[in-house]
């Protein structure tokens, strides 16, 4: 069996915009419904949800039949947790709270087998299709896409250096934590924060590394896309359901 392809990684390399959704419920029914909606990627968030590797496995299996890439965000830049997510078959990972080039290099090492990295070797996993992918350990990184998340003022100041670490495929700017870092918690669209975000995308564009963002503010999303953001998450499953429920109730007030 051949190594499964990663269309998300290929699209980023080709300069194609990728529109995505955030998945927080850890429910395969919700994930499957979302997978039918035509988005390019769906992210399973295990940082700010009760989900772990078992739920990530269910998510990846659920979306696999559909023309969408399943992305997983581990809870931390932890090689043990990253190893588990890779072994259950995640090929695109978003690593939170990467503060420095050294931490970016640690993330690269965690997704890479020795001698270049520290990823533990296991032969019979879902990632290897239970041992049926020939030369998986030699070829795995061809299709692994590593995204790192910059979400503080100090990390943003080093964004070019973080983005330039060999093995980093994209840099995601997190508006919520960035706003808190700037002293505006709960205000991810504050003018000062927005200006810093757009400047970050312009700097990423100059070094030729794809940038990404999650926002529910269409103005910020569109301005980010214009500034060079390439992979954009435009909604969260929980907020979509809540907004629809509130709107429907308002119709019958």
DRENPA-209477 format. One record per residue (C-alpha): residue in one letter; chain; z, y, x. Coordinates in steps of 0.2 Angstrom, whole numbers. Example, Ala and Ser with C-alpha at 12.3 -4.5 7.8 and 13.67 -1.06 7.14 Angstrom:
BEGIN
['A'; 'A'; [39; -22; 62]]
['S'; 'A'; [36; -5; 68]]
This chain:
BEGIN
['X'; 'A'; [0; 0; 0]]
['X'; 'A'; [-4; 17; 6]]
['X'; 'A'; [8; 31; 9]]
['X'; 'A'; [9; 41; -8]]
['X'; 'A'; [1; 58; -7]]
['X'; 'A'; [10; 74; -10]]
['X'; 'A'; [-1; 86; -20]]
['X'; 'A'; [12; 100; -19]]
['X'; 'A'; [11; 100; 0]]
['X'; 'A'; [-8; 99; 0]]
['X'; 'A'; [-8; 114; -12]]
['X'; 'A'; [3; 125; -2]]
['X'; 'A'; [-7; 121; 14]]
['X'; 'A'; [-23; 126; 4]]
['X'; 'A'; [-15; 142; -1]]
['X'; 'A'; [-15; 138; -20]]
['X'; 'A'; [-2; 145; -31]]
['X'; 'A'; [10; 133; -39]]
['X'; 'A'; [19; 137; -55]]
['X'; 'A'; [35; 127; -58]]
['X'; 'A'; [51; 124; -69]]
['X'; 'A'; [69; 121; -65]]
['X'; 'A'; [77; 105; -72]]
['X'; 'A'; [96; 105; -73]]
['X'; 'A'; [100; 93; -87]]
['X'; 'A'; [98; 77; -77]]
['X'; 'A'; [91; 69; -93]]
['X'; 'A'; [75; 59; -91]]
['X'; 'A'; [69; 63; -108]]
['X'; 'A'; [70; 82; -105]]
['X'; 'A'; [61; 79; -88]]
['X'; 'A'; [48; 69; -96]]
['X'; 'A'; [45; 82; -110]]
['X'; 'A'; [43; 95; -96]]
['X'; 'A'; [31; 84; -86]]
['X'; 'A'; [19; 85; -101]]
['X'; 'A'; [18; 104; -101]]
['X'; 'A'; [5; 107; -87]]
['X'; 'A'; [16; 114; -73]]
['X'; 'A'; [12; 110; -55]]
['X'; 'A'; [30; 106; -50]]
['X'; 'A'; [47; 103; -58]]
['X'; 'A'; [63; 104; -47]]
['X'; 'A'; [78; 93; -50]]
['X'; 'A'; [93; 103; -46]]
['X'; 'A'; [108; 93; -39]]
['X'; 'A'; [116; 108; -31]]
['X'; 'A'; [121; 117; -47]]
['X'; 'A'; [122; 102; -59]]
['X'; 'A'; [132; 86; -60]]
['X'; 'A'; [117; 76; -54]]
['X'; 'A'; [116; 66; -38]]
['X'; 'A'; [104; 53; -30]]
['X'; 'A'; [105; 41; -45]]
['X'; 'A'; [99; 55; -57]]
['X'; 'A'; [86; 61; -44]]
['X'; 'A'; [79; 43; -43]]
['X'; 'A'; [78; 43; -62]]
['X'; 'A'; [69; 60; -62]]
['X'; 'A'; [57; 55; -49]]
['X'; 'A'; [52; 39; -59]]
['X'; 'A'; [51; 48; -75]]
['X'; 'A'; [39; 62; -69]]
['X'; 'A'; [29; 50; -58]]
['X'; 'A'; [15; 45; -71]]
['X'; 'A'; [11; 64; -75]]
['X'; 'A'; [1; 76; -65]]
['X'; 'A'; [16; 86; -58]]
['X'; 'A'; [26; 85; -42]]
['X'; 'A'; [44; 81; -43]]
['X'; 'A'; [54; 92; -31]]
['X'; 'A'; [73; 89; -27]]
['X'; 'A'; [86; 101; -22]]
['X'; 'A'; [101; 93; -13]]
['X'; 'A'; [118; 100; -15]]
['X'; 'A'; [119; 105; 3]]
['X'; 'A'; [110; 105; 20]]
['X'; 'A'; [118; 88; 23]]
['X'; 'A'; [109; 74; 33]]
['X'; 'A'; [118; 61; 23]]
['X'; 'A'; [113; 68; 6]]
['X'; 'A'; [96; 72; 12]]
['X'; 'A'; [93; 54; 18]]
['X'; 'A'; [98; 48; 1]]
['X'; 'A'; [86; 59; -8]]
['X'; 'A'; [72; 54; 4]]
['X'; 'A'; [76; 36; 2]]
['X'; 'A'; [75; 36; -17]]
['X'; 'A'; [57; 43; -15]]
['X'; 'A'; [58; 62; -15]]
['X'; 'A'; [44; 69; -4]]
['X'; 'A'; [47; 88; -7]]
['X'; 'A'; [65; 95; -4]]
['X'; 'A'; [72; 112; -6]]
['X'; 'A'; [87; 114; 5]]
['X'; 'A'; [100; 127; 0]]
['X'; 'A'; [108; 141; 10]]
['X'; 'A'; [99; 140; 26]]
['X'; 'A'; [106; 154; 36]]
['X'; 'A'; [99; 153; 53]]
['X'; 'A'; [84; 145; 63]]
['X'; 'A'; [97; 133; 70]]
['X'; 'A'; [101; 127; 52]]
['X'; 'A'; [82; 126; 48]]
['X'; 'A'; [80; 115; 63]]
['X'; 'A'; [95; 104; 57]]
['X'; 'A'; [86; 102; 40]]
['X'; 'A'; [70; 97; 49]]
['X'; 'A'; [79; 84; 59]]
['X'; 'A'; [87; 77; 44]]
['X'; 'A'; [70; 73; 36]]
['X'; 'A'; [62; 67; 52]]
['X'; 'A'; [65; 49; 60]]
['X'; 'A'; [70; 47; 78]]
['X'; 'A'; [66; 51; 91]]
['X'; 'A'; [61; 68; 84]]
['X'; 'A'; [75; 69; 71]]
['X'; 'A'; [90; 60; 65]]
['X'; 'A'; [85; 52; 48]]
['X'; 'A'; [92; 35; 46]]
['X'; 'A'; [79; 21; 45]]
['X'; 'A'; [79; 9; 30]]
['X'; 'A'; [65; -2; 27]]
['X'; 'A'; [66; -8; 9]]
['X'; 'A'; [68; 8; -1]]
['X'; 'A'; [59; 16; -15]]
['X'; 'A'; [52; 28; -2]]
['X'; 'A'; [43; 14; 7]]
['X'; 'A'; [38; 6; -10]]
['X'; 'A'; [51; -8; -6]]
['X'; 'A'; [43; -11; 11]]
['X'; 'A'; [25; -11; 5]]
['X'; 'A'; [19; 5; 13]]
['X'; 'A'; [12; 1; 30]]
['X'; 'A'; [19; 11; 45]]
['X'; 'A'; [30; 21; 34]]
['X'; 'A'; [42; 27; 47]]
['X'; 'A'; [27; 33; 58]]
['X'; 'A'; [19; 42; 44]]
['X'; 'A'; [32; 48; 32]]
['X'; 'A'; [32; 66; 38]]
['X'; 'A'; [13; 68; 34]]
['X'; 'A'; [18; 69; 16]]
['X'; 'A'; [36; 76; 17]]
['X'; 'A'; [37; 94; 12]]
['X'; 'A'; [52; 104; 18]]
['X'; 'A'; [57; 120; 9]]
['X'; 'A'; [72; 130; 15]]
['X'; 'A'; [81; 142; 5]]
['X'; 'A'; [86; 160; 11]]
['X'; 'A'; [99; 168; 0]]
['X'; 'A'; [109; 180; 10]]
['X'; 'A'; [106; 197; 18]]
['X'; 'A'; [109; 190; 35]]
['X'; 'A'; [97; 175; 32]]
['X'; 'A'; [84; 187; 25]]
['X'; 'A'; [85; 197; 41]]
['X'; 'A'; [80; 182; 51]]
['X'; 'A'; [67; 176; 39]]
['X'; 'A'; [52; 176; 51]]
['X'; 'A'; [62; 165; 64]]
['X'; 'A'; [68; 153; 50]]
['X'; 'A'; [50; 152; 43]]
['X'; 'A'; [43; 149; 61]]
['X'; 'A'; [54; 133; 64]]
['X'; 'A'; [42; 119; 67]]
['X'; 'A'; [43; 107; 52]]
['X'; 'A'; [47; 120; 39]]
['X'; 'A'; [33; 120; 25]]
['X'; 'A'; [40; 135; 15]]
['X'; 'A'; [54; 147; 12]]
['X'; 'A'; [62; 150; -5]]
['X'; 'A'; [71; 167; -8]]
['X'; 'A'; [85; 165; -20]]
['X'; 'A'; [88; 181; -30]]
['X'; 'A'; [105; 176; -37]]
['X'; 'A'; [114; 173; -21]]
['X'; 'A'; [105; 187; -13]]
['X'; 'A'; [110; 199; -26]]
['X'; 'A'; [128; 194; -23]]
['X'; 'A'; [126; 196; -4]]
['X'; 'A'; [120; 213; -7]]
['X'; 'A'; [135; 217; -17]]
['X'; 'A'; [127; 216; -34]]
['X'; 'A'; [133; 199; -41]]
['X'; 'A'; [124; 195; -58]]
['X'; 'A'; [110; 208; -54]]
['X'; 'A'; [96; 198; -46]]
['X'; 'A'; [83; 211; -52]]
['X'; 'A'; [93; 226; -45]]
['X'; 'A'; [81; 238; -36]]
['X'; 'A'; [88; 236; -19]]
['X'; 'A'; [88; 217; -21]]
['X'; 'A'; [70; 217; -28]]
['X'; 'A'; [64; 228; -13]]
['X'; 'A'; [72; 216; -1]]
['X'; 'A'; [64; 201; -9]]
['X'; 'A'; [47; 209; -9]]
['X'; 'A'; [49; 214; 9]]
['X'; 'A'; [54; 196; 13]]
['X'; 'A'; [38; 189; 5]]
['X'; 'A'; [27; 202; 14]]
['X'; 'A'; [35; 196; 30]]
['X'; 'A'; [32; 178; 26]]
['X'; 'A'; [14; 181; 22]]
['X'; 'A'; [12; 189; 40]]
['X'; 'A'; [18; 173; 48]]
['X'; 'A'; [8; 162; 37]]
['X'; 'A'; [22; 153; 28]]
['X'; 'A'; [22; 150; 9]]
['X'; 'A'; [36; 159; 0]]
['X'; 'A'; [44; 154; -16]]
['X'; 'A'; [56; 161; -30]]
['X'; 'A'; [65; 156; -46]]
['X'; 'A'; [67; 171; -58]]
['X'; 'A'; [67; 174; -77]]
['X'; 'A'; [62; 192; -74]]
['X'; 'A'; [43; 192; -77]]
['X'; 'A'; [42; 209; -68]]
['X'; 'A'; [50; 202; -52]]
['X'; 'A'; [39; 186; -53]]
['X'; 'A'; [23; 195; -55]]
['X'; 'A'; [28; 208; -41]]
['X'; 'A'; [33; 193; -30]]
['X'; 'A'; [16; 184; -33]]
['X'; 'A'; [7; 200; -28]]
['X'; 'A'; [18; 202; -12]]
['X'; 'A'; [13; 184; -7]]
['X'; 'A'; [24; 172; -16]]
['X'; 'A'; [15; 156; -18]]
['X'; 'A'; [27; 144; -27]]
['X'; 'A'; [36; 151; -42]]
['X'; 'A'; [48; 144; -54]]
['X'; 'A'; [46; 153; -70]]
['X'; 'A'; [59; 145; -82]]
['X'; 'A'; [75; 134; -82]]
['X'; 'A'; [76; 120; -95]]
['X'; 'A'; [93; 125; -101]]
['X'; 'A'; [88; 144; -104]]
['X'; 'A'; [72; 138; -113]]
['X'; 'A'; [81; 128; -125]]
['X'; 'A'; [95; 141; -128]]
['X'; 'A'; [82; 155; -130]]
['X'; 'A'; [72; 145; -143]]
['X'; 'A'; [88; 140; -152]]
['X'; 'A'; [94; 158; -153]]
['X'; 'A'; [78; 164; -159]]
['X'; 'A'; [76; 151; -172]]
['X'; 'A'; [94; 155; -179]]
['X'; 'A'; [90; 173; -179]]
['X'; 'A'; [75; 169; -190]]
['X'; 'A'; [87; 163; -203]]
['X'; 'A'; [101; 176; -201]]
